[in-house]
Amino acid sequence: MEKLKAAESLVVKQKKEWGEILTGFETKNRYAVLDASGQQLYWAAEESPVLLRMLLKAMRPFSMHILSTDGRPVMKCVKPFRFYFHEIEVYNSDGKLLGQVKREFSILTKKFSVTDSRGAALYSICAPVLHPWTFRISKDGRESGEIVKNWSGLGKEAFTDSDNFSANFPQGADTEHKAALLGALFLIDMVYFEK
């Protein structure tokens, strides 16, 4: 996770799945995780049963394996099945819990809480109704970063659910907090942008 430690921001690009485009069947999501200069830091690959992808769509349980560019495990995000209060847990390669992200009840906003391995509050993430692609990261009531779904172009947006995101981390966030926020990005993609 050394590369994550040095990163102030990330760009996450979901890979197009031609089988999904041609057949409409949901395939496992794959992502490239890049730093702000465009250098690839990690791969992320979803692990989930095909039947649950077809039946449960965005509610499906999954594990997201984050791998170094040479294929070594770096961390893992685990999302259990939930109807509404979605959550994801983030672990390092040794299986140690780094943090957790939970969707909170809210009527007019999309809201999540981010906690550390002991359950202590780190950040809240909120997207207002009028800015549905911008998720603001706040600490102690002050905005300190954001996760944004970036426009991918008309063709890609219309015919795929392959998305691009950027994440600007709060200043001073440690590596474990950044890992939890990366997990939040994958959860946000699944809950709001997977068709």
C-alpha positions as CSV (number, residue, x, y, z in Angstrom):
1,M,0.0,0.0,0.0
2,E,3.1,2.3,-0.3
3,K,1.8,3.7,-3.6
4,L,-1.5,4.6,-1.9
5,K,0.4,6.4,0.9
6,A,2.0,8.8,-1.6
7,A,-1.2,9.5,-3.6
8,E,-3.1,12.7,-2.9
9,S,-5.7,11.7,-5.5
10,L,-6.7,8.8,-7.7
11,V,-8.4,8.2,-11.0
12,V,-10.3,4.9,-11.3
13,K,-11.3,3.7,-14.7
14,Q,-13.7,0.8,-15.1
15,K,-12.8,-1.5,-18.0
16,K,-15.4,-2.0,-20.7
17,E,-16.7,-5.6,-20.9
18,W,-17.6,-6.4,-24.5
19,G,-19.6,-9.5,-23.4
20,E,-21.8,-7.3,-21.2
21,I,-22.2,-4.7,-24.0
22,L,-23.2,-7.4,-26.6
23,T,-25.4,-9.6,-24.4
24,G,-26.6,-7.4,-21.6
25,F,-25.5,-9.9,-18.9
26,E,-23.7,-8.4,-16.0
27,T,-20.1,-9.4,-15.9
28,K,-17.5,-9.0,-13.1
29,N,-16.3,-5.4,-12.8
30,R,-12.6,-4.6,-13.4
31,Y,-10.8,-1.3,-12.8
32,A,-7.5,0.4,-13.3
33,V,-6.5,2.6,-10.4
34,L,-4.2,5.4,-11.5
35,D,-2.5,8.3,-9.7
36,A,-3.1,11.9,-10.8
37,S,-0.4,11.8,-13.4
38,G,-2.0,8.7,-15.1
39,Q,0.5,6.1,-13.8
40,Q,-1.2,2.9,-13.0
41,L,-0.9,1.9,-9.3
42,Y,-3.3,-1.0,-9.0
43,W,-5.8,-3.3,-10.7
44,A,-9.1,-4.0,-9.0
45,A,-11.1,-7.1,-9.9
46,E,-14.6,-8.1,-8.7
47,E,-15.2,-11.7,-7.4
48,S,-18.9,-12.6,-7.3
49,P,-21.2,-15.5,-8.4
50,V,-22.7,-15.1,-11.9
51,L,-26.2,-16.0,-10.7
52,L,-26.2,-13.3,-8.0
53,R,-24.9,-10.7,-10.5
54,M,-27.9,-11.6,-12.8
55,L,-30.5,-11.6,-10.0
56,L,-29.4,-9.0,-7.5
57,K,-27.6,-6.5,-9.8
58,A,-26.3,-3.6,-7.6
59,M,-27.4,-5.3,-4.4
60,R,-25.2,-8.3,-5.0
61,P,-22.5,-9.3,-2.5
62,F,-18.9,-9.2,-3.9
63,S,-15.3,-9.1,-3.0
64,M,-13.1,-6.5,-4.8
65,H,-9.5,-7.6,-5.0
66,I,-7.0,-4.8,-5.3
67,L,-3.8,-6.0,-6.8
68,S,-0.4,-4.4,-7.6
69,T,0.5,-4.1,-11.3
70,D,2.5,-7.3,-11.0
71,G,-0.5,-9.2,-9.6
72,R,0.3,-9.3,-5.8
73,P,-2.7,-8.8,-3.4
74,V,-2.7,-5.3,-1.8
75,M,-6.1,-5.2,-0.2
76,K,-9.6,-6.5,-0.4
77,C,-13.1,-4.8,-0.2
78,V,-16.0,-7.1,0.9
79,K,-19.6,-6.0,0.3
80,P,-22.3,-8.3,1.9
81,F,-25.8,-8.5,0.5
82,R,-28.0,-5.6,1.6
83,F,-31.4,-4.3,0.3
84,Y,-30.8,-0.7,1.3
85,F,-28.1,0.1,4.0
86,H,-25.2,-1.1,1.8
87,E,-21.8,-1.4,3.4
88,I,-18.3,-2.4,2.5
89,E,-15.4,-3.5,4.6
90,V,-11.8,-2.9,3.6
91,Y,-8.9,-5.3,4.5
92,N,-5.2,-5.3,3.9
93,S,-3.5,-8.2,2.2
94,D,-3.0,-9.9,5.6
95,G,-6.8,-9.8,6.4
96,K,-6.6,-6.9,8.9
97,L,-9.6,-4.7,8.9
98,L,-8.7,-1.2,7.8
99,G,-12.0,0.5,7.7
100,Q,-15.7,0.3,6.9
101,V,-18.2,2.4,4.8
102,K,-21.9,2.3,5.5
103,R,-24.8,3.9,3.7
104,E,-26.9,6.1,6.0
105,F,-30.6,6.8,6.0
106,S,-31.2,10.1,4.2
107,I,-34.2,11.3,2.1
108,L,-32.7,14.1,0.0
109,T,-29.0,13.2,-0.1
110,K,-26.9,10.1,-0.8
111,K,-25.0,9.7,2.5
112,F,-22.3,7.3,3.8
113,S,-20.3,7.1,7.0
114,V,-16.6,6.0,7.0
115,T,-15.1,4.4,10.1
116,D,-11.7,3.1,11.1
117,S,-11.0,-0.5,12.1
118,R,-12.2,0.2,15.7
119,G,-15.5,1.8,14.5
120,A,-14.4,5.4,15.2
121,A,-15.9,7.9,12.8
122,L,-13.5,9.2,10.2
123,Y,-15.5,10.9,7.5
124,S,-19.0,11.4,6.2
125,I,-19.7,11.3,2.4
126,C,-22.6,13.1,1.0
127,A,-24.0,13.9,-2.5
128,P,-26.8,16.4,-2.7
129,V,-29.8,15.7,-5.1
130,L,-28.8,18.5,-7.5
131,H,-25.1,17.2,-7.7
132,P,-25.7,13.4,-8.1
133,W,-22.2,12.7,-9.4
134,T,-20.2,14.6,-6.7
135,F,-19.8,12.9,-3.3
136,R,-18.2,15.4,-0.9
137,I,-16.0,14.0,1.9
138,S,-16.3,15.8,5.2
139,K,-14.5,15.6,8.5
140,D,-16.0,17.3,11.6
141,G,-18.5,19.1,9.4
142,R,-15.8,20.6,7.0
143,E,-15.5,19.5,3.4
144,S,-12.1,18.0,2.9
145,G,-12.2,15.9,-0.3
146,E,-14.5,14.4,-2.9
147,I,-15.3,11.4,-5.0
148,V,-16.6,12.3,-8.5
149,K,-18.1,10.2,-11.2
150,N,-16.6,11.7,-14.4
151,W,-18.4,12.0,-17.7
152,S,-17.2,9.2,-19.9
153,G,-18.6,10.4,-23.2
154,L,-22.0,9.9,-24.8
155,G,-21.4,6.5,-26.3
156,K,-19.8,5.0,-23.2
157,E,-22.5,6.4,-20.9
158,A,-25.4,5.3,-23.1
159,F,-24.3,1.8,-23.9
160,T,-22.2,0.6,-21.0
161,D,-22.1,0.9,-17.2
162,S,-18.3,1.3,-17.4
163,D,-17.6,4.4,-15.3
164,N,-14.6,6.7,-14.6
165,F,-14.1,8.3,-11.1
166,S,-11.7,10.6,-9.5
167,A,-11.0,10.7,-5.7
168,N,-9.4,13.7,-4.0
169,F,-8.3,12.6,-0.5
170,P,-8.5,14.8,2.5
171,Q,-5.2,16.5,3.3
172,G,-3.3,14.5,5.9
173,A,-5.3,11.3,5.4
174,D,-3.2,8.2,6.3
175,T,-2.9,5.1,4.2
176,E,-5.7,3.2,6.0
177,H,-8.1,6.1,5.6
178,K,-7.3,6.4,1.9
179,A,-7.9,2.6,1.6
180,A,-11.4,3.0,3.2
181,L,-12.2,5.9,0.8
182,L,-11.2,3.8,-2.2
183,G,-13.6,1.1,-0.8
184,A,-16.2,3.9,-0.6
185,L,-15.6,4.7,-4.3
186,F,-16.3,1.0,-5.3
187,L,-19.4,1.0,-3.1
188,I,-20.7,4.2,-4.6
189,D,-20.2,2.8,-8.1
190,M,-22.1,-0.3,-7.3
191,V,-25.0,1.3,-5.5
192,Y,-25.6,4.3,-7.8
193,F,-24.0,3.7,-11.2
194,E,-24.3,0.0,-12.0
195,K,-27.4,-0.6,-14.1
